[in-house]
């Protein structure tokens, strides 16, 4: 690695660490929420980007994780460090159980099935009042503490979610470039050839779906303990579509693109506040332009520019 690149990485890392001291209030809270969303979007990168599954139900897994930890914490009195692993196991179990039959579908049939799953999860959350408190929402979810140190401010939570995001990113990169990661991409590109070469297509899809669910569930647990309140509408179909837009804008095959897309889309309403009621139109046109001009997302566009610069220098 060149000295210039090393210096640039060190400066970027320093900027990320010191960022909470430069912003505060609503902007910092929005940044925290964007990093929480990034965890779920990284998971979606495996299911949608790598394995090619038309997954429109990621918010349902975010909701299962959130309600899992929320119910365990408020009803049974379990702390964050006990309730979160149980919630993640529950999320993975649900993904495997519903994925086994659902992932036999392809294309728009699979997309509709995941939409139905997301809607069903929201209906259950609204009507299982004894457990979820229905439309009133589940409140009183405790915050996060480590050895008596409480992450009870936006600034403190930023460093916690940044640490979690760093860990899941490293794990994601290891999966992405592992043998299993290559199998996911192979299944996406040509299922017939994969089947002929001995790869279990359904197994690969179920594992990709389960990994996406675990990432989504982890995002939900972080959100629940940060907001201290969750409601069914927090995990509706619109939320799933938003997560997918974050991934597509950032780059569906890039983990770092997933993070960048999450932050950009989270701040888009504030960046376009000047447009007033025309916000949705401008936002929609912007996403459409990304799909047409840079279908590989912003991460792909940056990679293309870097390759062009290297070729010019050569």
C-alpha positions as CSV (number, residue, x, y, z in Angstrom):
1,X,0.0,0.0,0.0
2,X,1.4,3.4,-1.0
3,X,2.2,6.1,1.6
4,X,-0.5,8.4,0.1
5,X,-3.2,5.7,0.4
6,X,-2.1,4.9,3.9
7,X,-2.3,8.5,4.9
8,X,-5.7,8.9,3.3
9,X,-7.1,5.9,5.2
10,X,-5.7,7.2,8.5
11,X,-7.3,10.6,7.9
12,X,-10.6,9.0,7.0
13,X,-10.5,6.8,10.1
14,X,-9.7,9.9,12.3
15,X,-12.6,11.8,10.7
16,X,-15.0,8.9,11.5
17,X,-13.8,8.8,15.1
18,X,-14.1,12.5,15.6
19,X,-17.4,13.0,13.7
20,X,-19.7,13.0,16.8
21,X,-17.8,16.1,18.0
22,X,-18.5,18.0,14.8
23,X,-22.2,17.3,14.7
24,X,-24.9,17.0,17.3
25,X,-28.6,17.0,18.0
26,X,-30.8,15.6,15.2
27,X,-28.0,15.2,12.7
28,X,-26.1,12.9,15.1
29,X,-29.2,10.9,15.9
30,X,-29.9,10.5,12.2
31,X,-26.3,9.3,11.7
32,X,-26.8,6.7,14.5
33,X,-29.9,5.4,12.8
34,X,-28.2,5.3,9.4
35,X,-25.5,3.1,10.8
36,X,-28.1,0.8,12.4
37,X,-29.8,0.6,9.0
38,X,-26.4,-0.2,7.4
39,X,-26.2,-3.4,9.4
40,X,-29.5,-4.6,7.9
41,X,-28.4,-3.5,4.4
42,X,-25.2,-5.4,4.6
43,X,-27.2,-8.5,5.2
44,X,-29.4,-7.7,2.2
45,X,-26.2,-7.5,0.2
46,X,-25.8,-11.2,0.6
47,X,-29.3,-12.2,-0.2
48,X,-30.0,-9.7,-3.0
49,X,-26.6,-8.8,-4.3
50,X,-24.6,-12.0,-4.0
51,X,-27.2,-14.7,-4.2
52,X,-29.6,-12.8,-6.5
53,X,-32.7,-13.3,-4.4
54,X,-35.5,-10.8,-5.0
55,X,-35.8,-10.1,-1.3
56,X,-38.4,-7.5,-0.3
57,X,-38.9,-8.5,3.3
58,X,-35.8,-7.5,5.1
59,X,-37.7,-5.2,7.5
60,X,-39.6,-8.2,8.7
61,X,-36.4,-9.7,10.1
62,X,-35.4,-6.3,11.5
63,X,-38.8,-6.4,13.3
64,X,-38.4,-10.0,14.6
65,X,-35.0,-9.1,16.1
66,X,-36.5,-5.9,17.6
67,X,-39.5,-7.5,19.1
68,X,-37.5,-10.6,20.2
69,X,-35.1,-8.6,22.3
70,X,-37.8,-6.1,23.3
71,X,-40.2,-8.7,24.6
72,X,-37.4,-10.6,26.4
73,X,-36.2,-7.4,28.0
74,X,-39.5,-6.0,29.1
75,X,-41.5,-9.2,29.9
76,X,-38.8,-11.4,31.2
77,X,-36.3,-8.8,32.5
78,X,-33.4,-10.1,30.4
79,X,-30.6,-7.7,29.7
80,X,-29.2,-6.7,26.4
81,X,-26.4,-9.3,26.4
82,X,-28.9,-12.1,27.0
83,X,-31.9,-11.0,25.0
84,X,-29.9,-10.2,21.8
85,X,-28.4,-13.6,21.2
86,X,-31.8,-15.3,21.8
87,X,-33.5,-12.8,19.4
88,X,-30.8,-13.5,16.7
89,X,-31.3,-17.3,17.0
90,X,-35.1,-16.8,16.7
91,X,-34.6,-14.6,13.6
92,X,-32.3,-17.2,12.0
93,X,-34.8,-20.0,12.8
94,X,-37.7,-18.1,11.2
95,X,-35.6,-17.5,8.1
96,X,-34.7,-21.1,7.7
97,X,-38.2,-22.4,8.4
98,X,-39.9,-20.0,5.9
99,X,-36.9,-20.1,3.5
100,X,-37.0,-23.8,2.9
101,X,-40.3,-23.7,0.9
102,X,-40.2,-20.0,-0.1
103,X,-36.8,-20.1,-1.8
104,X,-37.9,-22.7,-4.2
105,X,-39.7,-19.8,-6.0
106,X,-37.9,-17.6,-8.4
107,X,-38.0,-14.1,-9.8
108,X,-41.1,-12.0,-9.1
109,X,-42.9,-15.0,-7.4
110,X,-40.2,-14.9,-4.7
111,X,-40.5,-11.2,-4.5
112,X,-44.2,-11.4,-3.9
113,X,-43.6,-14.2,-1.3
114,X,-41.2,-12.0,0.7
115,X,-43.7,-9.1,0.4
116,X,-46.4,-11.4,1.9
117,X,-44.0,-12.4,4.7
118,X,-43.3,-8.8,5.6
119,X,-47.0,-7.9,5.6
120,X,-47.8,-11.0,7.7
121,X,-45.1,-10.1,10.2
122,X,-46.7,-6.6,10.5
123,X,-50.2,-8.1,11.0
124,X,-48.9,-10.4,13.7
125,X,-47.2,-7.5,15.5
126,X,-50.4,-5.5,15.4
127,X,-52.7,-8.2,16.6
128,X,-50.7,-10.2,19.1
129,X,-51.5,-7.6,21.7
130,X,-50.6,-9.7,24.8
131,X,-47.0,-9.9,23.6
132,X,-46.4,-6.9,21.4
133,X,-48.9,-4.3,22.7
134,X,-50.3,-4.0,19.2
135,X,-50.5,-0.6,17.6
136,X,-49.7,1.0,20.9
137,X,-46.2,-0.2,20.5
138,X,-43.8,-1.8,22.9
139,X,-42.2,0.7,25.3
140,X,-39.8,0.6,28.2
141,X,-37.1,-1.3,26.4
142,X,-33.9,-0.8,28.4
143,X,-30.8,0.8,27.0
144,X,-27.4,-0.8,26.6
145,X,-24.7,-1.0,29.3
146,X,-21.2,-2.5,29.5
147,X,-19.6,-3.0,32.9
148,X,-21.9,-0.3,34.3
149,X,-21.1,2.2,31.4
150,X,-24.4,3.1,29.8
151,X,-24.6,4.1,26.1
152,X,-27.4,6.5,26.9
153,X,-26.5,9.4,24.7
154,X,-26.4,9.8,20.9
155,X,-22.6,10.3,21.0
156,X,-22.0,7.2,23.1
157,X,-24.3,5.1,21.0
158,X,-22.5,6.2,17.9
159,X,-19.3,4.6,19.1
160,X,-21.1,1.4,20.0
161,X,-22.9,1.0,16.7
162,X,-19.7,2.0,14.9
163,X,-17.9,-0.9,16.7
164,X,-20.7,-3.3,15.8
165,X,-20.7,-2.2,12.2
166,X,-17.0,-2.6,12.0
167,X,-17.2,-6.2,13.3
168,X,-20.1,-7.2,11.0
169,X,-18.3,-5.6,8.0
170,X,-15.2,-7.6,8.6
171,X,-17.3,-10.8,9.0
172,X,-19.2,-9.8,5.9
173,X,-16.0,-9.3,3.9
174,X,-14.8,-12.7,5.1
175,X,-18.0,-14.3,3.9
176,X,-18.1,-12.4,0.7
177,X,-14.6,-13.6,-0.4
178,X,-14.9,-17.1,1.0
179,X,-15.8,-20.3,-0.9
180,X,-19.4,-19.9,0.2
181,X,-19.4,-16.3,-1.1
182,X,-18.2,-17.5,-4.5
183,X,-20.9,-20.2,-4.4
184,X,-23.6,-17.5,-3.8
185,X,-22.4,-15.5,-6.8
186,X,-22.3,-18.6,-8.9
187,X,-25.9,-19.5,-8.0
188,X,-26.9,-16.0,-8.9
189,X,-25.2,-16.1,-12.3
190,X,-26.1,-19.6,-13.5
191,X,-28.2,-22.0,-11.3
192,X,-28.1,-24.7,-14.0
193,X,-24.3,-24.8,-14.1
194,X,-24.1,-24.8,-10.3
195,X,-26.5,-27.7,-10.1
196,X,-24.4,-29.7,-12.6
197,X,-21.2,-29.0,-10.7
198,X,-22.7,-30.4,-7.5
199,X,-23.5,-27.2,-5.6
200,X,-26.7,-27.5,-3.5
201,X,-28.6,-24.5,-4.9
202,X,-31.4,-24.5,-2.3
203,X,-28.8,-24.9,0.6
204,X,-26.8,-21.9,-0.7
205,X,-30.0,-19.8,-1.0
206,X,-31.3,-20.7,2.5
207,X,-27.9,-19.9,4.1
208,X,-27.7,-16.5,2.2
209,X,-31.3,-15.8,3.4
210,X,-30.4,-16.8,7.0
211,X,-27.3,-14.6,7.0
212,X,-29.4,-11.6,5.7
213,X,-31.9,-12.3,8.4
214,X,-29.3,-12.4,11.2
215,X,-27.9,-9.1,10.0
216,X,-31.4,-7.7,9.9
217,X,-32.2,-9.1,13.3
218,X,-29.1,-7.5,14.8
219,X,-30.1,-4.2,13.3
220,X,-33.5,-4.5,14.9
221,X,-32.0,-5.3,18.4
222,X,-29.8,-2.2,18.2
223,X,-32.7,-0.1,17.1
224,X,-35.0,-1.4,19.9
225,X,-32.5,-0.7,22.7
226,X,-31.6,2.7,21.2
227,X,-35.1,4.0,20.6
228,X,-36.6,2.3,23.8
229,X,-39.8,1.9,21.8
230,X,-40.9,-0.1,18.8
231,X,-44.2,-0.3,16.9
232,X,-45.4,-2.4,13.9
233,X,-45.2,0.5,11.5
234,X,-41.4,0.7,12.1
235,X,-41.0,-2.5,10.1
236,X,-43.5,-2.2,7.3
237,X,-43.1,-2.9,3.6
238,X,-42.0,0.7,3.0
239,X,-39.1,0.1,5.4
240,X,-38.1,-3.0,3.4
241,X,-38.2,-1.0,0.1
242,X,-36.1,1.7,1.7
243,X,-33.5,-0.8,2.8
244,X,-33.4,-2.2,-0.8
245,X,-33.0,1.3,-2.2
246,X,-30.1,1.9,0.1
247,X,-28.4,-1.2,-1.2
248,X,-29.1,-0.4,-4.9
249,X,-27.9,3.2,-4.6
250,X,-24.7,2.1,-2.7
251,X,-24.0,-0.9,-4.9
252,X,-25.7,-4.3,-4.5
253,X,-22.4,-6.2,-4.6
254,X,-20.5,-3.9,-2.3
255,X,-20.5,-4.1,1.5
256,X,-18.9,-0.6,1.8
257,X,-21.4,0.6,-0.8
258,X,-24.2,-0.7,1.4
259,X,-22.9,1.5,4.2
260,X,-22.6,4.5,2.0
261,X,-26.0,4.0,0.5
262,X,-27.5,3.7,4.0
263,X,-26.0,7.0,5.1
264,X,-26.9,8.8,1.9
265,X,-30.5,7.7,1.8
266,X,-31.0,8.4,5.5
267,X,-29.8,12.0,5.1
268,X,-31.6,12.5,1.8
269,X,-34.7,14.1,3.3
270,X,-32.6,16.6,5.1
271,X,-30.4,17.3,2.0
272,X,-33.6,17.9,0.0
273,X,-35.6,19.8,2.6
274,X,-35.3,22.9,0.5
275,X,-37.5,21.3,-2.2
276,X,-40.5,21.2,0.1
277,X,-43.3,19.1,-1.3
278,X,-41.3,18.2,-4.4
279,X,-38.9,16.1,-2.2
280,X,-40.4,12.7,-3.2
281,X,-40.3,13.6,-6.9
282,X,-36.6,14.7,-6.7
283,X,-35.8,11.6,-4.7
284,X,-37.5,9.3,-7.1
285,X,-35.8,10.9,-10.1
286,X,-32.4,10.7,-8.3
287,X,-32.8,6.9,-7.7
288,X,-33.9,6.4,-11.3
289,X,-30.8,8.2,-12.6
290,X,-28.6,6.0,-10.4
291,X,-30.2,2.9,-11.8
292,X,-29.9,4.1,-15.4
293,X,-26.4,5.8,-15.3
294,X,-24.6,3.7,-12.7
295,X,-26.6,0.4,-12.3
296,X,-23.7,-1.0,-10.3
297,X,-24.3,1.7,-7.7
298,X,-22.1,4.5,-6.3
299,X,-19.5,1.9,-5.1
300,X,-19.3,0.5,-8.7
301,X,-19.0,4.0,-10.1
302,X,-16.1,4.9,-7.8
303,X,-14.4,1.6,-8.7
304,X,-14.7,2.5,-12.4
305,X,-13.3,5.9,-11.8
306,X,-10.3,4.4,-9.9
307,X,-9.6,2.0,-12.7
308,X,-9.7,4.8,-15.2
309,X,-7.3,6.9,-13.2
310,X,-4.9,3.9,-12.9
311,X,-5.0,3.3,-16.6
312,X,-4.2,6.9,-17.3
313,X,-1.3,6.9,-14.9
314,X,0.0,3.7,-16.6
